[in-house]
Amino acid sequence: MEDTSQPSSPQFLGVPLLDYFRNLITFDVEFEEDNRNYRCALQKFHILNVAKVFILLEVIFILFYMIVTFPWWFLWIFFHLPVVLLTVVALKKEIAFWILAKIVFIAFQIALYIMFICISFIVGISANAFLGIFGIGPIDNLAARWALASIIKINMVIVLLLLFWKFTIFWTLRIYFEKKQKDEVDLGADGDPNLLKRILTPI
């Protein structure tokens, strides 16, 4: 009898490839959905869902900078794309160890960004010198010059805080996957958390 079944789609680690990306738009949480230890954004969202949104945005961003920076995007894509794809697989398979690649990558971004902030603040000790770093010509009006420089500096600090918040999301997600694998409920009953744990807890 002739086999009329459809050929199976390509798989990776026993999962059809498209399912890894379908998982990014599936926001159902099956484990510890209401546990405050795994919620963020003032307890409004689960860290798993926020992590998926971050990865979705990064996929879109990768496509964008591949178009805008062609052909120079290859200088960065070989570092960024493998980490994103590994994280996509980790989110589907819920592999805590593989989340470490994303955590290290974000830590590297934070370190580079802090270095850039320090250098730009030192080199741009005057408002005009600071604006010159971003290709903004000298501004004669003192108030406008200082206002624009202050806005840029505030935005730089906000971006740094967002990067650190993203770091805490994936750091906590790694712990979440470890707890889920062990079917271990985190009741937060270990007493008052130490300073480091409080810093690494997403708000």
C-alpha positions as CSV (number, residue, x, y, z in Angstrom):
1,M,0.0,0.0,0.0
2,E,1.4,3.4,-0.9
3,D,2.3,5.7,1.9
4,T,0.4,9.0,1.5
5,S,1.6,10.6,4.7
6,Q,3.2,14.0,4.5
7,P,7.0,14.2,5.0
8,S,7.8,15.4,8.4
9,S,9.3,18.9,8.7
10,P,13.0,19.2,9.7
11,Q,13.6,18.8,13.4
12,F,16.2,19.8,15.9
13,L,16.5,17.9,19.2
14,G,13.2,16.2,18.4
15,V,11.2,19.4,17.8
16,P,10.1,20.7,14.4
17,L,12.1,23.8,13.6
18,L,9.1,26.0,13.2
19,D,7.8,25.1,16.6
20,Y,10.8,26.9,18.2
21,F,9.5,30.2,16.6
22,R,5.8,29.4,17.3
23,N,6.8,29.1,20.9
24,L,7.8,32.8,20.9
25,I,4.2,33.9,20.3
26,T,2.7,31.5,22.8
27,F,2.5,33.2,26.2
28,D,0.9,30.5,28.3
29,V,2.8,29.8,31.5
30,E,2.3,26.3,32.9
31,F,4.5,26.4,36.0
32,E,4.4,29.0,38.8
33,E,2.5,31.5,36.8
34,D,1.5,33.6,39.8
35,N,4.7,33.2,41.9
36,R,5.9,36.8,42.7
37,N,9.5,35.5,42.4
38,Y,9.0,35.0,38.7
39,R,7.1,38.1,37.8
40,C,8.3,41.5,36.8
41,A,7.2,44.9,35.5
42,L,5.6,45.6,38.9
43,Q,4.2,42.0,39.0
44,K,2.3,42.4,35.8
45,F,4.1,39.9,33.6
46,H,5.8,36.6,33.9
47,I,9.5,36.6,33.2
48,L,9.1,33.8,30.6
49,N,6.8,36.0,28.6
50,V,9.0,39.1,28.9
51,A,12.0,37.0,27.8
52,K,10.1,35.9,24.7
53,V,9.2,39.5,23.8
54,F,12.9,40.5,24.1
55,I,13.9,37.7,21.7
56,L,11.1,38.6,19.3
57,L,12.4,42.2,19.2
58,E,15.9,41.0,18.7
59,V,14.9,38.8,15.7
60,I,13.2,41.9,14.2
61,F,16.3,44.1,15.1
62,I,18.6,41.6,13.4
63,L,16.6,41.7,10.2
64,F,16.6,45.5,10.4
65,Y,20.3,46.0,10.9
66,M,21.1,43.4,8.2
67,I,19.3,45.7,5.8
68,V,20.5,49.0,7.1
69,T,24.2,48.1,7.6
70,F,24.7,45.9,4.6
71,P,27.4,44.6,4.0
72,W,29.0,45.4,7.4
73,W,26.5,43.6,9.5
74,F,28.5,40.4,9.2
75,L,31.0,41.9,11.7
76,W,28.4,41.6,14.4
77,I,25.9,39.0,13.2
78,F,28.3,36.1,13.9
79,F,28.2,37.0,17.6
80,H,24.6,38.0,17.9
81,L,22.6,35.5,15.8
82,P,24.0,32.3,17.3
83,V,23.2,33.6,20.8
84,V,19.6,34.5,19.7
85,L,19.0,31.1,18.1
86,L,20.5,29.2,21.1
87,T,18.1,31.2,23.3
88,V,15.1,30.4,21.1
89,V,15.9,26.7,21.5
90,A,16.5,27.1,25.2
91,L,13.1,28.8,25.6
92,K,11.3,25.9,23.8
93,K,13.3,23.1,25.4
94,E,13.5,25.0,28.8
95,I,17.2,24.3,29.1
96,A,18.6,26.4,32.0
97,F,22.2,26.0,31.0
98,W,21.7,27.3,27.5
99,I,20.3,30.5,28.9
100,L,23.8,31.2,30.2
101,A,24.9,32.2,26.6
102,K,22.3,35.0,26.6
103,I,23.3,36.1,30.1
104,V,27.0,36.3,29.2
105,F,26.1,38.2,26.0
106,I,24.0,40.8,27.8
107,A,26.8,41.1,30.4
108,F,29.3,41.8,27.6
109,Q,26.9,44.4,26.1
110,I,26.6,46.1,29.5
111,A,30.4,46.2,30.0
112,L,30.9,47.7,26.5
113,Y,28.1,50.2,27.1
114,I,29.5,51.3,30.5
115,M,32.9,51.7,28.8
116,F,31.3,53.9,26.1
117,I,29.5,56.0,28.6
118,C,32.6,56.6,30.7
119,I,34.7,57.5,27.6
120,S,32.0,59.8,26.2
121,F,31.5,61.6,29.5
122,I,35.3,62.1,30.0
123,V,36.1,63.1,26.4
124,G,32.9,65.2,26.2
125,I,33.6,67.2,29.3
126,S,32.1,70.2,27.7
127,A,28.6,70.1,26.2
128,N,29.8,70.9,22.7
129,A,32.5,68.3,22.9
130,F,30.0,65.7,24.1
131,L,27.5,66.5,21.3
132,G,30.4,66.3,18.8
133,I,30.8,62.6,19.7
134,F,27.3,62.0,18.2
135,G,28.0,64.1,15.2
136,I,26.0,67.1,16.4
137,G,27.7,70.4,15.4
138,P,28.5,73.2,17.9
139,I,25.4,74.9,19.3
140,D,25.9,78.6,20.2
141,N,22.9,78.8,22.5
142,L,24.1,77.8,26.0
143,A,20.7,76.7,27.3
144,A,19.9,74.6,24.2
145,R,23.4,73.1,24.2
146,W,23.2,72.0,27.8
147,A,19.6,70.8,27.5
148,L,20.4,68.6,24.5
149,A,23.5,67.2,26.1
150,S,21.5,66.4,29.3
151,I,18.7,64.7,27.4
152,I,21.3,62.4,25.6
153,K,23.0,61.6,28.9
154,I,19.8,60.8,30.7
155,N,18.8,58.5,27.8
156,M,22.1,56.8,27.9
157,V,21.6,56.0,31.6
158,I,18.1,54.8,30.9
159,V,19.3,52.4,28.2
160,L,21.9,51.1,30.7
161,L,19.2,50.5,33.3
162,L,17.1,48.7,30.7
163,L,20.1,46.5,29.7
164,F,20.6,45.6,33.4
165,W,16.8,44.9,33.8
166,K,17.1,42.6,30.8
167,F,20.0,40.8,32.4
168,T,18.0,40.2,35.6
169,I,15.1,38.8,33.5
170,F,17.3,36.1,31.9
171,W,19.2,35.5,35.1
172,T,15.9,34.8,36.9
173,L,14.6,32.8,33.9
174,R,17.6,30.4,34.3
175,I,16.7,29.8,37.9
176,Y,13.0,29.4,36.9
177,F,13.9,26.6,34.4
178,E,16.1,24.9,37.0
179,K,13.3,24.9,39.5
180,K,10.7,23.7,36.9
181,Q,13.0,20.9,35.8
182,K,13.1,19.7,39.5
183,D,9.4,20.5,39.9
184,E,10.5,22.6,42.9
185,V,8.3,25.4,44.0
186,D,10.2,28.6,45.0
187,L,8.3,30.0,48.0
188,G,11.0,32.6,48.8
189,A,11.2,31.1,52.3
190,D,15.0,31.4,52.7
191,G,14.7,34.5,54.9
192,D,15.7,38.0,53.8
193,P,17.5,37.8,50.5
194,N,21.1,39.1,50.5
195,L,22.0,42.3,48.6
196,L,23.2,40.5,45.5
197,K,19.9,38.5,45.2
198,R,17.9,41.7,45.6
199,I,19.9,43.4,42.9
200,L,19.4,40.5,40.5
201,T,15.7,40.3,41.1
202,P,13.8,41.9,38.2
203,I,11.4,44.6,39.4
